[in-house]
Each structure stands twice: as C-alpha cells, then as structure tokens.
C-alpha cells in the first residue's frame, strides 16, 4: 500500500484555505476509501490500524458536524422539534 493512500484528504476546501473548515462530503468519501483499503487482501496489520484510527477520527468529526447542523436547524425551526 502506498504512503499516499494513508494520508487524509485535505478538508480545507474553502477559499481562504482555513484548515479548521471541515468538509463532510470529502470526509465521507475518504471513509469509503478507507473501507475499500481495509477490505483488500494484503493490507498489513499496522496499515489496517492506521486506516482504522483515521476512519474513527473522521466519523467523530462527521458526527460533530451533523450535530452542529441539527442545532442550527432547531434554531431556525423551533416548532419542528
């Protein structure tokens, strides 16, 4: 497996290149890639562990992002709770 495959897709796709800007679409795509890489034969235990840790971190960020969106929607539409 190439070192490049283990690198996270950058999540700073906004115009001012703020690395704190989270992109859920790219994160979901990367999690799909991780799933594919983990399913391949020949992936070493160490590579699998690194990919798994990356996937867990991305899943947690996605969860936080979705919770933030949910809070915003409740503020916009308080009667929809």
C-alpha positions in Angstrom: 0.0 0.0 0.0 1.3 3.4 -0.9 2.0 6.0 1.8 -0.2 8.4 -0.2 -3.2 6.1 0.4 -2.8 6.5 4.2 -2.9 10.3 4.0 -6.2 12.1 4.8 -7.9 14.0 2.0 -7.5 17.7 3.0 -10.6 19.1 4.5 -9.7 22.8 3.8 -11.6 23.4 0.6 -12.8 26.9 1.4 -11.5 29.9 -0.4 -9.3 31.2 2.4 -7.7 27.8 3.0 -8.6 27.7 6.7 -7.5 24.2 7.8 -10.2 24.2 10.5 -13.0 24.2 7.9 -14.5 20.7 7.9 -15.8 19.2 4.7 -18.2 16.4 5.5 -18.5 15.3 1.8 -14.8 14.8 1.5 -14.7 13.0 4.8 -17.4 10.6 3.8 -15.6 9.9 0.6 -12.4 9.2 2.5 -14.2 6.9 4.8 -15.4 4.9 1.8 -11.8 4.7 0.5 -10.7 3.5 3.9 -13.3 0.8 3.9 -12.1 -0.3 0.5 -8.5 -0.3 1.6 -9.3 -2.3 4.8 -11.2 -4.9 2.7 -8.2 -5.5 0.4 -6.1 -8.6 0.9 -2.5 -7.9 1.8 -3.1 -4.9 4.0 -0.8 -5.2 6.9 -1.9 -5.1 10.5 -0.1 -1.8 11.0 -1.6 -0.2 7.9 -5.1 -1.5 8.9 -4.7 0.0 12.4 -3.7 3.4 10.9 -6.6 3.4 8.5 -9.0 2.3 11.3 -7.8 5.2 13.5 -8.2 7.7 10.6 -11.7 6.4 9.9 -12.8 6.6 13.6 -11.5 10.2 13.7 -13.3 11.1 10.5 -16.5 9.5 11.8 -16.3 11.6 15.0 -15.8 14.8 13.1 -18.8 13.9 10.8 -20.9 13.3 13.9 -19.9 16.7 15.4 -20.6 18.4 12.2 -24.1 16.9 11.8 -24.9 17.7 15.5 -24.0 21.3 14.7 -26.2 21.4 11.7 -29.0 19.9 13.8 -28.7 22.6 16.4 -28.8 25.3 13.6 -32.0 23.7 12.2 -33.6 23.7 15.6 -32.9 27.4 16.0 -34.3 28.1 12.5 -37.4 25.9 13.0 -38.0 25.6 16.8 -41.5 24.2 16.2 -40.1 21.3 14.3 -38.6 19.6 17.4 
